Amino acid sequence: MRTANLAKYLVATLAALAASATFAQAIIVTPTAPPPPVRVEVVPAPRAGYVWDRGHWQWINGAYAWVPGHWQLVRVGYRWVPGHWAQFGPRWRWIEGHWA
């Protein structure tokens, strides 16, 4: 590959990676466990072509804040895996919701 073509290929590849959701996700690690999900959230009636993504605690500016649930557009052939907190030693990490 000539140098000019290689440079164009690398720029296009990096642009594609930067545009992907997986590449752009921030990794959130907190020093304390999230509060229990005791909030009562009224789940709307089923909606064709969508799946409900339940509310969760999010780490914002050094404290947990509640983020209400919302609809996710269905991806045919996939299932929605809700976001969740996972403990890694003494810290907690947010695992973003995703399609599997």
Sequence and secondary structure as in RCSB ss.txt:
>XXXX:A:sequence
MRTANLAKYLVATLAALAASATFAQAIIVTPTAPPPPVRVEVVPAPRAGYVWDRGHWQWINGAYAWVPGHWQLVR
VGYRWVPGHWAQFGPRWRWIEGHWA
>XXXX:A:secstr
  HHHHHHHHHHHHHHHHHSHHHH    EESS               TTEEEE  EEEEETTEEEEE  EEEE  
TT  EE  EEEEETTEEEEE  EE 
